[in-house]
Amino acid sequence: MASLAWLLIPLLAAVGAGLWAGWANRNRKSGRTGDNTELHGYAAFREAMEKSHSRSDTPA
C-alpha cells in the first residue's frame, strides 16, 4: 500500500501541473494581454513623445 502512495504522488503532481499549465495559457477575453496590445501601447507612447518634442523644437 505504501508503494501505491509513492506512485500516486508524482501522478497527482503531473495532473496538477497539467491543470496549471492549461489555466496559465488560457485565452483571456479581456483583450488587455498579449504582445499586440503592448506594441500598440508603446506606439502610442512614442507618438505622444514625438509630439511633445516637436513642439519644444520650434522657437518661441
PyMOL Python script that loads the backbone (N, CA, C, O; Angstrom):
from pymol import cmd

cmd.read_pdbstr("""\
ATOM      1  N   MET A   1       0.818  -1.197   0.000  1.00  0.00           N
ATOM      2  CA  MET A   1       0.000   0.000   0.000  1.00  0.00           C
ATOM      3  C   MET A   1       0.861   1.260   0.000  1.00  0.00           C
ATOM      4  O   MET A   1       0.488   2.264  -0.607  1.00  0.00           O
ATOM      5  N   ALA A   2       1.989   1.216   0.663  1.00  0.00           N
ATOM      6  CA  ALA A   2       2.867   2.386   0.709  1.00  0.00           C
ATOM      7  C   ALA A   2       3.456   2.666  -0.672  1.00  0.00           C
ATOM      8  O   ALA A   2       3.637   3.823  -1.051  1.00  0.00           O
ATOM      9  N   SER A   3       3.753   1.604  -1.419  1.00  0.00           N
ATOM     10  CA  SER A   3       4.300   1.821  -2.766  1.00  0.00           C
ATOM     11  C   SER A   3       3.252   2.476  -3.667  1.00  0.00           C
ATOM     12  O   SER A   3       3.605   3.269  -4.540  1.00  0.00           O
ATOM     13  N   LEU A   4       1.980   2.160  -3.470  1.00  0.00           N
ATOM     14  CA  LEU A   4       0.914   2.783  -4.247  1.00  0.00           C
ATOM     15  C   LEU A   4       0.835   4.281  -3.941  1.00  0.00           C
ATOM     16  O   LEU A   4       0.615   5.094  -4.839  1.00  0.00           O
ATOM     17  N   ALA A   5       1.014   4.631  -2.686  1.00  0.00           N
ATOM     18  CA  ALA A   5       1.001   6.046  -2.308  1.00  0.00           C
ATOM     19  C   ALA A   5       2.167   6.786  -2.963  1.00  0.00           C
ATOM     20  O   ALA A   5       1.998   7.916  -3.423  1.00  0.00           O
ATOM     21  N   TRP A   6       3.345   6.164  -3.011  1.00  0.00           N
ATOM     22  CA  TRP A   6       4.505   6.800  -3.632  1.00  0.00           C
ATOM     23  C   TRP A   6       4.337   6.934  -5.142  1.00  0.00           C
ATOM     24  O   TRP A   6       4.901   7.843  -5.751  1.00  0.00           O
ATOM     25  N   LEU A   7       3.569   6.040  -5.747  1.00  0.00           N
ATOM     26  CA  LEU A   7       3.299   6.165  -7.173  1.00  0.00           C
ATOM     27  C   LEU A   7       2.231   7.222  -7.463  1.00  0.00           C
ATOM     28  O   LEU A   7       2.239   7.832  -8.532  1.00  0.00           O
ATOM     29  N   LEU A   8       1.316   7.439  -6.523  1.00  0.00           N
ATOM     30  CA  LEU A   8       0.261   8.422  -6.726  1.00  0.00           C
ATOM     31  C   LEU A   8       0.765   9.863  -6.574  1.00  0.00           C
ATOM     32  O   LEU A   8       0.206  10.776  -7.181  1.00  0.00           O
ATOM     33  N   ILE A   9       1.802  10.072  -5.780  1.00  0.00           N
ATOM     34  CA  ILE A   9       2.319  11.427  -5.573  1.00  0.00           C
ATOM     35  C   ILE A   9       2.791  12.046  -6.892  1.00  0.00           C
ATOM     36  O   ILE A   9       2.354  13.152  -7.210  1.00  0.00           O
ATOM     37  N   PRO A  10       3.655  11.401  -7.671  1.00  0.00           N
ATOM     38  CA  PRO A  10       4.049  12.014  -8.946  1.00  0.00           C
ATOM     39  C   PRO A  10       2.890  12.112  -9.944  1.00  0.00           C
ATOM     40  O   PRO A  10       2.832  13.049 -10.741  1.00  0.00           O
ATOM     41  N   LEU A  11       1.978  11.153  -9.898  1.00  0.00           N
ATOM     42  CA  LEU A  11       0.828  11.199 -10.789  1.00  0.00           C
ATOM     43  C   LEU A  11      -0.036  12.415 -10.479  1.00  0.00           C
ATOM     44  O   LEU A  11      -0.443  13.130 -11.395  1.00  0.00           O
ATOM     45  N   LEU A  12      -0.319  12.658  -9.219  1.00  0.00           N
ATOM     46  CA  LEU A  12      -1.110  13.830  -8.839  1.00  0.00           C
ATOM     47  C   LEU A  12      -0.361  15.131  -9.149  1.00  0.00           C
ATOM     48  O   LEU A  12      -0.969  16.123  -9.550  1.00  0.00           O
ATOM     49  N   ALA A  13       0.952  15.118  -8.963  1.00  0.00           N
ATOM     50  CA  ALA A  13       1.737  16.301  -9.305  1.00  0.00           C
ATOM     51  C   ALA A  13       1.685  16.584 -10.796  1.00  0.00           C
ATOM     52  O   ALA A  13       1.591  17.745 -11.195  1.00  0.00           O
ATOM     53  N   ALA A  14       1.744  15.555 -11.627  1.00  0.00           N
ATOM     54  CA  ALA A  14       1.676  15.731 -13.076  1.00  0.00           C
ATOM     55  C   ALA A  14       0.295  16.240 -13.495  1.00  0.00           C
ATOM     56  O   ALA A  14       0.191  17.107 -14.363  1.00  0.00           O
ATOM     57  N   VAL A  15      -0.738  15.717 -12.894  1.00  0.00           N
ATOM     58  CA  VAL A  15      -2.094  16.182 -13.206  1.00  0.00           C
ATOM     59  C   VAL A  15      -2.251  17.639 -12.779  1.00  0.00           C
ATOM     60  O   VAL A  15      -2.820  18.447 -13.512  1.00  0.00           O
ATOM     61  N   GLY A  16      -1.749  17.968 -11.601  1.00  0.00           N
ATOM     62  CA  GLY A  16      -1.812  19.352 -11.134  1.00  0.00           C
ATOM     63  C   GLY A  16      -1.020  20.286 -12.029  1.00  0.00           C
ATOM     64  O   GLY A  16      -1.473  21.396 -12.309  1.00  0.00           O
ATOM     65  N   ALA A  17       0.149  19.866 -12.483  1.00  0.00           N
ATOM     66  CA  ALA A  17       0.956  20.687 -13.382  1.00  0.00           C
ATOM     67  C   ALA A  17       0.246  20.886 -14.716  1.00  0.00           C
ATOM     68  O   ALA A  17       0.292  21.978 -15.284  1.00  0.00           O
ATOM     69  N   GLY A  18      -0.397  19.863 -15.210  1.00  0.00           N
ATOM     70  CA  GLY A  18      -1.143  19.984 -16.459  1.00  0.00           C
ATOM     71  C   GLY A  18      -2.320  20.940 -16.333  1.00  0.00           C
ATOM     72  O   GLY A  18      -2.579  21.736 -17.236  1.00  0.00           O
ATOM     73  N   LEU A  19      -3.028  20.861 -15.222  1.00  0.00           N
ATOM     74  CA  LEU A  19      -4.137  21.785 -14.990  1.00  0.00           C
ATOM     75  C   LEU A  19      -3.641  23.220 -14.877  1.00  0.00           C
ATOM     76  O   LEU A  19      -4.242  24.135 -15.439  1.00  0.00           O
ATOM     77  N   TRP A  20      -2.548  23.415 -14.152  1.00  0.00           N
ATOM     78  CA  TRP A  20      -1.997  24.766 -14.002  1.00  0.00           C
ATOM     79  C   TRP A  20      -1.524  25.318 -15.348  1.00  0.00           C
ATOM     80  O   TRP A  20      -1.751  26.489 -15.652  1.00  0.00           O
ATOM     81  N   ALA A  21      -0.873  24.486 -16.147  1.00  0.00           N
ATOM     82  CA  ALA A  21      -0.390  24.936 -17.458  1.00  0.00           C
ATOM     83  C   ALA A  21      -1.560  25.312 -18.360  1.00  0.00           C
ATOM     84  O   ALA A  21      -1.489  26.300 -19.091  1.00  0.00           O
ATOM     85  N   GLY A  22      -2.614  24.546 -18.314  1.00  0.00           N
ATOM     86  CA  GLY A  22      -3.798  24.885 -19.098  1.00  0.00           C
ATOM     87  C   GLY A  22      -4.425  26.182 -18.644  1.00  0.00           C
ATOM     88  O   GLY A  22      -4.866  26.979 -19.471  1.00  0.00           O
ATOM     89  N   TRP A  23      -4.473  26.407 -17.348  1.00  0.00           N
ATOM     90  CA  TRP A  23      -5.030  27.648 -16.814  1.00  0.00           C
ATOM     91  C   TRP A  23      -4.127  28.838 -17.142  1.00  0.00           C
ATOM     92  O   TRP A  23      -4.627  29.912 -17.476  1.00  0.00           O
ATOM     93  N   ALA A  24      -2.824  28.667 -17.054  1.00  0.00           N
ATOM     94  CA  ALA A  24      -1.894  29.760 -17.304  1.00  0.00           C
ATOM     95  C   ALA A  24      -1.876  30.156 -18.772  1.00  0.00           C
ATOM     96  O   ALA A  24      -1.612  31.319 -19.078  1.00  0.00           O
ATOM     97  N   ASN A  25      -2.145  29.240 -19.686  1.00  0.00           N
ATOM     98  CA  ASN A  25      -2.095  29.530 -21.118  1.00  0.00           C
ATOM     99  C   ASN A  25      -3.475  29.734 -21.725  1.00  0.00           C
ATOM    100  O   ASN A  25      -3.622  29.700 -22.947  1.00  0.00           O
ATOM    101  N   ARG A  26      -4.472  29.942 -20.902  1.00  0.00           N
ATOM    102  CA  ARG A  26      -5.820  30.099 -21.425  1.00  0.00           C
ATOM    103  C   ARG A  26      -5.927  31.408 -22.202  1.00  0.00           C
ATOM    104  O   ARG A  26      -5.141  32.333 -22.000  1.00  0.00           O
ATOM    105  N   ASN A  27      -6.895  31.466 -23.076  1.00  0.00           N
ATOM    106  CA  ASN A  27      -7.168  32.691 -23.826  1.00  0.00           C
ATOM    107  C   ASN A  27      -7.980  33.615 -22.940  1.00  0.00           C
ATOM    108  O   ASN A  27      -9.066  33.263 -22.479  1.00  0.00           O
ATOM    109  N   ARG A  28      -7.448  34.782 -22.713  1.00  0.00           N
ATOM    110  CA  ARG A  28      -8.166  35.749 -21.891  1.00  0.00           C
ATOM    111  C   ARG A  28      -9.071  36.573 -22.799  1.00  0.00           C
ATOM    112  O   ARG A  28      -8.684  36.953 -23.904  1.00  0.00           O
ATOM    113  N   LYS A  29     -10.259  36.838 -22.324  1.00  0.00           N
ATOM    114  CA  LYS A  29     -11.256  37.518 -23.131  1.00  0.00           C
ATOM    115  C   LYS A  29     -11.154  39.038 -23.018  1.00  0.00           C
ATOM    116  O   LYS A  29     -11.802  39.748 -23.787  1.00  0.00           O
ATOM    117  N   SER A  30     -10.364  39.551 -22.089  1.00  0.00           N
ATOM    118  CA  SER A  30     -10.364  40.991 -21.846  1.00  0.00           C
ATOM    119  C   SER A  30      -9.694  41.781 -22.954  1.00  0.00           C
ATOM    120  O   SER A  30     -10.009  42.957 -23.135  1.00  0.00           O
ATOM    121  N   GLY A  31      -8.785  41.181 -23.697  1.00  0.00           N
ATOM    122  CA  GLY A  31      -8.092  41.899 -24.750  1.00  0.00           C
ATOM    123  C   GLY A  31      -6.977  42.790 -24.227  1.00  0.00           C
ATOM    124  O   GLY A  31      -6.375  43.527 -25.008  1.00  0.00           O
ATOM    125  N   ARG A  32      -6.686  42.750 -22.956  1.00  0.00           N
ATOM    126  CA  ARG A  32      -5.662  43.597 -22.365  1.00  0.00           C
ATOM    127  C   ARG A  32      -4.350  42.846 -22.186  1.00  0.00           C
ATOM    128  O   ARG A  32      -3.460  43.324 -21.483  1.00  0.00           O
ATOM    129  N   THR A  33      -4.215  41.694 -22.800  1.00  0.00           N
ATOM    130  CA  THR A  33      -2.992  40.919 -22.659  1.00  0.00           C
ATOM    131  C   THR A  33      -2.417  40.624 -24.023  1.00  0.00           C
ATOM    132  O   THR A  33      -3.104  40.742 -25.038  1.00  0.00           O
ATOM    133  N   GLY A  34      -1.194  40.252 -24.046  1.00  0.00           N
ATOM    134  CA  GLY A  34      -0.575  39.848 -25.296  1.00  0.00           C
ATOM    135  C   GLY A  34       0.336  40.912 -25.854  1.00  0.00           C
ATOM    136  O   GLY A  34       0.273  42.080 -25.469  1.00  0.00           O
ATOM    137  N   ASP A  35       1.180  40.487 -26.767  1.00  0.00           N
ATOM    138  CA  ASP A  35       2.157  41.389 -27.348  1.00  0.00           C
ATOM    139  C   ASP A  35       1.512  42.446 -28.225  1.00  0.00           C
ATOM    140  O   ASP A  35       2.024  43.562 -28.314  1.00  0.00           O
ATOM    141  N   ASN A  36       0.410  42.127 -28.869  1.00  0.00           N
ATOM    142  CA  ASN A  36      -0.230  43.077 -29.763  1.00  0.00           C
ATOM    143  C   ASN A  36      -0.672  44.325 -29.003  1.00  0.00           C
ATOM    144  O   ASN A  36      -0.437  45.443 -29.463  1.00  0.00           O
ATOM    145  N   THR A  37      -1.296  44.150 -27.865  1.00  0.00           N
ATOM    146  CA  THR A  37      -1.729  45.279 -27.056  1.00  0.00           C
ATOM    147  C   THR A  37      -0.535  46.059 -26.541  1.00  0.00           C
ATOM    148  O   THR A  37      -0.551  47.290 -26.519  1.00  0.00           O
ATOM    149  N   GLU A  38       0.493  45.345 -26.130  1.00  0.00           N
ATOM    150  CA  GLU A  38       1.697  46.015 -25.639  1.00  0.00           C
ATOM    151  C   GLU A  38       2.331  46.861 -26.734  1.00  0.00           C
ATOM    152  O   GLU A  38       2.756  47.988 -26.476  1.00  0.00           O
ATOM    153  N   LEU A  39       2.398  46.335 -27.946  1.00  0.00           N
ATOM    154  CA  LEU A  39       3.013  47.080 -29.040  1.00  0.00           C
ATOM    155  C   LEU A  39       2.191  48.301 -29.423  1.00  0.00           C
ATOM    156  O   LEU A  39       2.761  49.341 -29.754  1.00  0.00           O
ATOM    157  N   HIS A  40       0.879  48.203 -29.386  1.00  0.00           N
ATOM    158  CA  HIS A  40       0.045  49.360 -29.692  1.00  0.00           C
ATOM    159  C   HIS A  40       0.217  50.441 -28.622  1.00  0.00           C
ATOM    160  O   HIS A  40       0.258  51.632 -28.931  1.00  0.00           O
ATOM    161  N   GLY A  41       0.316  50.016 -27.378  1.00  0.00           N
ATOM    162  CA  GLY A  41       0.543  50.979 -26.298  1.00  0.00           C
ATOM    163  C   GLY A  41       1.886  51.666 -26.430  1.00  0.00           C
ATOM    164  O   GLY A  41       1.994  52.867 -26.182  1.00  0.00           O
ATOM    165  N   TYR A  42       2.895  50.935 -26.810  1.00  0.00           N
ATOM    166  CA  TYR A  42       4.225  51.513 -26.992  1.00  0.00           C
ATOM    167  C   TYR A  42       4.236  52.473 -28.174  1.00  0.00           C
ATOM    168  O   TYR A  42       4.876  53.523 -28.119  1.00  0.00           O
ATOM    169  N   ALA A  43       3.529  52.115 -29.242  1.00  0.00           N
ATOM    170  CA  ALA A  43       3.463  53.011 -30.404  1.00  0.00           C
ATOM    171  C   ALA A  43       2.759  54.314 -30.029  1.00  0.00           C
ATOM    172  O   ALA A  43       3.180  55.388 -30.459  1.00  0.00           O
ATOM    173  N   ALA A  44       1.708  54.232 -29.242  1.00  0.00           N
ATOM    174  CA  ALA A  44       1.015  55.444 -28.801  1.00  0.00           C
ATOM    175  C   ALA A  44       1.920  56.284 -27.913  1.00  0.00           C
ATOM    176  O   ALA A  44       1.908  57.512 -28.004  1.00  0.00           O
ATOM    177  N   PHE A  45       2.698  55.645 -27.064  1.00  0.00           N
ATOM    178  CA  PHE A  45       3.640  56.357 -26.205  1.00  0.00           C
ATOM    179  C   PHE A  45       4.684  57.081 -27.034  1.00  0.00           C
ATOM    180  O   PHE A  45       4.976  58.251 -26.784  1.00  0.00           O
ATOM    181  N   ARG A  46       5.247  56.397 -28.018  1.00  0.00           N
ATOM    182  CA  ARG A  46       6.265  57.031 -28.872  1.00  0.00           C
ATOM    183  C   ARG A  46       5.682  58.202 -29.641  1.00  0.00           C
ATOM    184  O   ARG A  46       6.325  59.243 -29.780  1.00  0.00           O
ATOM    185  N   GLU A  47       4.465  58.034 -30.141  1.00  0.00           N
ATOM    186  CA  GLU A  47       3.825  59.119 -30.880  1.00  0.00           C
ATOM    187  C   GLU A  47       3.619  60.338 -29.981  1.00  0.00           C
ATOM    188  O   GLU A  47       3.850  61.473 -30.400  1.00  0.00           O
ATOM    189  N   ALA A  48       3.189  60.097 -28.755  1.00  0.00           N
ATOM    190  CA  ALA A  48       2.994  61.206 -27.824  1.00  0.00           C
ATOM    191  C   ALA A  48       4.317  61.882 -27.485  1.00  0.00           C
ATOM    192  O   ALA A  48       4.370  63.106 -27.356  1.00  0.00           O
ATOM    193  N   MET A  49       5.371  61.111 -27.340  1.00  0.00           N
ATOM    194  CA  MET A  49       6.673  61.697 -27.032  1.00  0.00           C
ATOM    195  C   MET A  49       7.203  62.499 -28.215  1.00  0.00           C
ATOM    196  O   MET A  49       7.811  63.552 -28.025  1.00  0.00           O
ATOM    197  N   GLU A  50       6.981  62.018 -29.419  1.00  0.00           N
ATOM    198  CA  GLU A  50       7.437  62.756 -30.599  1.00  0.00           C
ATOM    199  C   GLU A  50       6.686  64.071 -30.744  1.00  0.00           C
ATOM    200  O   GLU A  50       7.275  65.073 -31.150  1.00  0.00           O
ATOM    201  N   LYS A  51       5.408  64.085 -30.422  1.00  0.00           N
ATOM    202  CA  LYS A  51       4.628  65.320 -30.487  1.00  0.00           C
ATOM    203  C   LYS A  51       5.140  66.334 -29.472  1.00  0.00           C
ATOM    204  O   LYS A  51       5.253  67.521 -29.778  1.00  0.00           O
ATOM    205  N   SER A  52       5.448  65.870 -28.272  1.00  0.00           N
ATOM    206  CA  SER A  52       5.916  66.803 -27.245  1.00  0.00           C
ATOM    207  C   SER A  52       7.296  67.346 -27.592  1.00  0.00           C
ATOM    208  O   SER A  52       7.592  68.495 -27.265  1.00  0.00           O
ATOM    209  N   HIS A  53       8.136  66.571 -28.234  1.00  0.00           N
ATOM    210  CA  HIS A  53       9.465  67.043 -28.628  1.00  0.00           C
ATOM    211  C   HIS A  53       9.385  67.976 -29.824  1.00  0.00           C
ATOM    212  O   HIS A  53      10.171  68.920 -29.911  1.00  0.00           O
ATOM    213  N   SER A  54       8.474  67.748 -30.737  1.00  0.00           N
ATOM    214  CA  SER A  54       8.391  68.593 -31.930  1.00  0.00           C
ATOM    215  C   SER A  54       7.898  69.982 -31.562  1.00  0.00           C
ATOM    216  O   SER A  54       8.264  70.948 -32.232  1.00  0.00           O
ATOM    217  N   ARG A  55       7.088  70.118 -30.532  1.00  0.00           N
ATOM    218  CA  ARG A  55       6.630  71.427 -30.089  1.00  0.00           C
ATOM    219  C   ARG A  55       7.749  72.217 -29.439  1.00  0.00           C
ATOM    220  O   ARG A  55       7.831  73.433 -29.616  1.00  0.00           O
ATOM    221  N   SER A  56       8.614  71.547 -28.688  1.00  0.00           N
ATOM    222  CA  SER A  56       9.677  72.254 -27.978  1.00  0.00           C
ATOM    223  C   SER A  56      10.818  72.651 -28.912  1.00  0.00           C
ATOM    224  O   SER A  56      11.651  73.475 -28.536  1.00  0.00           O
ATOM    225  N   ASP A  57      10.876  72.087 -30.118  1.00  0.00           N
ATOM    226  CA  ASP A  57      11.937  72.433 -31.057  1.00  0.00           C
ATOM    227  C   ASP A  57      11.676  73.755 -31.764  1.00  0.00           C
ATOM    228  O   ASP A  57      12.610  74.385 -32.261  1.00  0.00           O
ATOM    229  N   THR A  58      10.425  74.180 -31.816  1.00  0.00           N
ATOM    230  CA  THR A  58      10.118  75.427 -32.506  1.00  0.00           C
ATOM    231  C   THR A  58      10.474  76.611 -31.622  1.00  0.00           C
ATOM    232  O   THR A  58      10.237  76.568 -30.415  1.00  0.00           O
ATOM    233  N   PRO A  59      11.042  77.675 -32.201  1.00  0.00           N
ATOM    234  CA  PRO A  59      11.402  78.840 -31.390  1.00  0.00           C
ATOM    235  C   PRO A  59      10.159  79.549 -30.870  1.00  0.00           C
ATOM    236  O   PRO A  59       9.147  79.627 -31.566  1.00  0.00           O
ATOM    237  N   ALA A  60      10.233  80.059 -29.659  1.00  0.00           N
ATOM    238  CA  ALA A  60       9.076  80.699 -29.029  1.00  0.00           C
ATOM    239  C   ALA A  60       9.015  82.180 -29.275  1.00  0.00           C
ATOM    240  O   ALA A  60       8.093  82.847 -28.804  1.00  0.00           O
TER     241      ALA A  60
END
""", "prot")
cmd.dss("prot")
cmd.show_as("cartoon", "prot")
cmd.util.cbc("prot")
cmd.orient("prot")
